Amino acid sequence: MARRLRFNGTGSGVNGCPAVHEDLDTGEVIIHGPALTDPEDMARLRHLGEGEIPIIVPRELLVDFGPKEVTRVPNIIGLDEFDRLFTRFEHTAWRLETRRRYASDEVTDTYAQFTRGEPVDWEGKDAEWCAERREQTALGKRFERVRVVDNPPTPGQLYLIDNARRNSAVGEDIRQLWRADAERLQLSEEDFWIFDSRLVARLNFDDADNLVNVELITEPVEVNRYAQVRDAAWHYAIPYETFSADLSATE
């Protein structure tokens, strides 16, 4: 079974080599770069086993993109603190949604309406949430969101495409990205919010698609990695109005 590898970063802005990846399941770090080939240098290496290849990497690569701890201790925040992030940010809140379903959606009245094939009346739903979004956008703040969609879309994804009408009405800029494009771009499969390009709130889910907790990430190199994911996803994503119209035309 193929490893679930995450690209942590590269010391080169030109050819992407050398670079650091991390196995999300085992925590193992994988580094690639130019091989050390000089016989005299190789003869001086200790414990170089058969089949092992020594590589050369700049010290800065390991400092910037290697793990800082043997066992990483996540900074988990409560949901109240998470909610406060949406009023305390200064200019931009950006979300990536990658899951095929969200268990919390499926217990709502609107989801029941949608699955019965009834038109969903989004007016008046989550009035407090909508009022807060309108208040923040009136202050000049931006809410942006990219939703990754399978082909064909799952029921949960179709529900969220319809839900985008409400989010757009309160000031969010929502776009859709086909999963095939996300995979081609090797985007992270993590769900997260990034606030003001300096703080990340990663949403962690269990196997039943329930939100388990929210992890706050502030380390600059890590935040920059999420910002790169954001920039790539936003560039290739399709505005929801165009995406919805194209999807309806193919049904």
Summary of the structure (lengths in Angstrom):
residues: 251
radius of gyration: 21.6
end to end distance: 34.9
largest distance: 74.7
contacts: 652
relative contact order: 0.13
helix: 37%
strand: 24%
